[in-house]
Amino acid sequence: MRLATGPVTWGVDFADAPSNPPWELVLDEIAASPVDALELGPVGYLPEDPRQLREALDSRSLLAVGSFIFDDLHDQARQRQVLAVAERASRAIAAAGGRVLVIIDRPSPQRVATAGRGADAERLSTAGWEQLMETIAAVAEVARGHGLRGAVHPHAGGYLEFEDELERLLSETDFELCIDTGHLAYAGADPAAALRRAGDRVAHVHLKDIDALVLDQVRAERLDFWTAIERRIFCPLGAGIVDLDDVRRALEEIGYEGYVTIEQDRVPGSGSPLEDLAASVAVLGELPRGAVSE
């Protein structure tokens, strides 16, 4: 199991957010961390010029794993723009030597309000679900055109979040998946069980953890997803509710050999991403033998 991280751990979800830290700082801190590989973050955050991007990574001895598209996949009116972003992201990943495009339905206002609470969440109609699957398939085809694997990421606040939606995705499609331990735990699911259920369709893994106290507050106060991030619901690995040892066993059982990306969703400028990343890596090193190799 090979470790990666990415700008998300520094709070970079959107390339144009004015509060984002400078990309040079983020790459410098990743290079100073125990991890030598990364996802590129939202397209447009790092340089898109292939030569400049490779120089930025090579000069810091960093390897590219892939990146993600984080957009309104559920909105048919945005499909053209979504595919244009997928094309840009796929070009950048391929130019940097990465292998995977993570496909995420961006949290919508309706679902942000009920993130983590499946009984309260609005569900897509049959037509809406079919449209979402059509857009995902089109994005995955763009990725394949660049030699990449497209991996669908169930995400808190999106229209692919809860166990029943994941089960429907698995039973009705042949899409490969990115399993995110933190987002599944946020949604009330068992991440290790999800890994076992997805089996050889797991193309990528995000390792996150969830603070139990903040999760209780989110549920009791019916907080939305963005407020939960502000309250630091995501914490360093080992400090939350995710059973990392069971996740490790599940990865071994399904024969997963790819990268796992350590992420910690946060507000840009909050906390110490580098210190938290080092703490997460240290916890993985303390798992039973065979849990991680760096």
Secondary structure as GFF3:
##gff-version 3
##sequence-region A 1 294
A	DSSP	beta_strand	2	4	.	.	.	ID=ss1
A	DSSP	three_ten_helix	7	10	.	.	.	ID=ss2
A	DSSP	alpha_helix	23	31	.	.	.	ID=ss3
A	DSSP	beta_strand	37	39	.	.	.	ID=ss4
A	DSSP	alpha_helix	50	58	.	.	.	ID=ss5
A	DSSP	beta_strand	63	71	.	.	.	ID=ss6
A	DSSP	three_ten_helix	76	78	.	.	.	ID=ss7
A	DSSP	alpha_helix	79	96	.	.	.	ID=ss8
A	DSSP	beta_strand	100	105	.	.	.	ID=ss9
A	DSSP	alpha_helix	109	112	.	.	.	ID=ss10
A	DSSP	three_ten_helix	118	120	.	.	.	ID=ss11
A	DSSP	alpha_helix	126	145	.	.	.	ID=ss12
A	DSSP	beta_strand	149	152	.	.	.	ID=ss13
A	DSSP	alpha_helix	163	172	.	.	.	ID=ss14
A	DSSP	beta_strand	176	180	.	.	.	ID=ss15
A	DSSP	alpha_helix	181	186	.	.	.	ID=ss16
A	DSSP	alpha_helix	191	198	.	.	.	ID=ss17
A	DSSP	three_ten_helix	199	201	.	.	.	ID=ss18
A	DSSP	beta_strand	202	207	.	.	.	ID=ss19
A	DSSP	beta_strand	209	210	.	.	.	ID=ss20
A	DSSP	alpha_helix	212	221	.	.	.	ID=ss21
A	DSSP	alpha_helix	225	230	.	.	.	ID=ss22
A	DSSP	beta_strand	234	235	.	.	.	ID=ss23
A	DSSP	alpha_helix	244	254	.	.	.	ID=ss24
A	DSSP	beta_strand	259	262	.	.	.	ID=ss25
A	DSSP	alpha_helix	273	285	.	.	.	ID=ss26
###
